[in-house]
Amino acid sequence: MGIYESWILPWVIDLSMRNKEARRFRERVIPLARGRVLEIGIGSGLNLPFYSGAVEQLLGLEPSPQLVRMANRRGERMALPVEFLAASAENIPLDSRSVDTVVTTWTLCTIPDAGAALREMRRVLKPGGTLLFAEHGLAPDPGVQRWQHRLNPLWNRIGGGCNLNRRIDALIAEAGFRLDGLETEYAKGPKPLSFIYCGRANPA
Ligand SMILES: C[S@@+](CC[C@H](N)C(=O)[O-])C[C@H]1O[C@@H](n2cnc3c(N)ncnc32)[C@H](O)[C@@H]1O
């Protein structure tokens, strides 16, 4: 990993994800988490303020040590204990059927094999468990889609592997989830970057 990925990108991620629009979706999904919760790609911990008292244990999976440090500091300030898993979502180091809620926000765009990661999320979820998500991805409008496909190679390089054109609802369904309450909309901002899929899903 180069200097950009190791030292600059974590700060870019923290700053760029601290915006009001992202907060609007965090407020919508994170308070629904309960029980033993696994957050995938916890990043700098920006979801931490939105977890409710219904969370019994919070596990934060994150491959970047720099982001783990930031999330750890944020968790300590809030007196919210987080147990970190230094791992990749395609290979979650947890037992099958051991988690009540899996949370993923703006992470499925970046995980190299998002399908494998979602199958792992399904594996670790208990049968009655819930996947909560707020993700950006492929827009429904052909004109916006054209820009998403066109910009993707450049965006992928400057955005640490982020993809603009993943069909998030299809990826979730193909991994064996039943979507429950999917909401989609353009958030404020440039349309190729801001089509949001937000909702919940259960193991089918
Ligand atoms: C745009 S950031 C979002 C961070 C955080 N989820 C949020 O909502 O602010 C993308 C996150 O995905 C993480 N990520 C990238 N590849 C991953 C992988 N293979 N497994 C798990 N997380 C990954 C990055 O380290 C980063 O924390």
The ligand as an SDF file (V2000), in Angstrom:
LIG
                    3D

 27 29  0  0  0  0  0  0  0  0999 V2000
  -16.2200    5.3670    2.0120 C   0  0  0  0  0  0  0  0  0  0  0  0
  -15.6180    4.4940    3.3930 S   0  0  0  0  0  0  0  0  0  0  0  0
  -17.0540    4.3800    4.4320 C   0  0  0  0  0  0  0  0  0  0  0  0
  -16.7090    4.2810    5.8770 C   0  0  0  0  0  0  0  0  0  0  0  0
  -17.8960    4.1170    6.8350 C   0  0  0  0  0  0  0  0  0  0  0  0
  -18.6300    2.8890    6.5560 N   0  0  0  0  0  0  0  0  0  0  0  0
  -18.8350    5.2930    6.8290 C   0  0  0  0  0  0  0  0  0  0  0  0
  -20.0400    5.1320    6.6230 O   0  0  0  0  0  0  0  0  0  0  0  0
  -18.3560    6.4280    7.0800 O   0  0  0  0  0  0  0  0  0  0  0  0
  -15.3940    2.8120    2.7930 C   0  0  0  0  0  0  0  0  0  0  0  0
  -14.9100    1.8590    3.8610 C   0  0  0  0  0  0  0  0  0  0  0  0
  -14.8160    0.5270    3.3400 O   0  0  0  0  0  0  0  0  0  0  0  0
  -13.6670   -0.0770    3.8970 C   0  0  0  0  0  0  0  0  0  0  0  0
  -13.2720   -1.2450    3.0990 N   0  0  0  0  0  0  0  0  0  0  0  0
  -12.5810   -1.2760    1.9300 C   0  0  0  0  0  0  0  0  0  0  0  0
  -12.3610   -2.5410    1.5310 N   0  0  0  0  0  0  0  0  0  0  0  0
  -12.9300   -3.3340    2.4640 C   0  0  0  0  0  0  0  0  0  0  0  0
  -13.0350   -4.7460    2.6280 C   0  0  0  0  0  0  0  0  0  0  0  0
  -12.5280   -5.5880    1.7380 N   0  0  0  0  0  0  0  0  0  0  0  0
  -13.6700   -5.2230    3.7260 N   0  0  0  0  0  0  0  0  0  0  0  0
  -14.2030   -4.3620    4.6310 C   0  0  0  0  0  0  0  0  0  0  0  0
  -14.1450   -3.0310    4.5200 N   0  0  0  0  0  0  0  0  0  0  0  0
  -13.5090   -2.5120    3.4630 C   0  0  0  0  0  0  0  0  0  0  0  0
  -12.6550    1.0620    3.8710 C   0  0  0  0  0  0  0  0  0  0  0  0
  -11.4950    0.7930    4.6520 O   0  0  0  0  0  0  0  0  0  0  0  0
  -13.5120    2.1890    4.4090 C   0  0  0  0  0  0  0  0  0  0  0  0
  -13.5650    2.1900    5.8110 O   0  0  0  0  0  0  0  0  0  0  0  0
  1  2  1  0
  2  3  1  0
  2 10  1  0
  3  4  1  0
  4  5  1  0
  5  6  1  0
  5  7  1  0
  7  8  2  0
  7  9  1  0
 10 11  1  0
 11 12  1  0
 11 26  1  0
 12 13  1  0
 13 14  1  0
 13 24  1  0
 14 15  1  0
 14 23  1  0
 15 16  2  0
 16 17  1  0
 17 18  1  0
 17 23  2  0
 18 19  1  0
 18 20  2  0
 20 21  1  0
 21 22  2  0
 22 23  1  0
 24 25  1  0
 24 26  1  0
 26 27  1  0
M  CHG  2   2   1   9  -1
M  END
$$$$
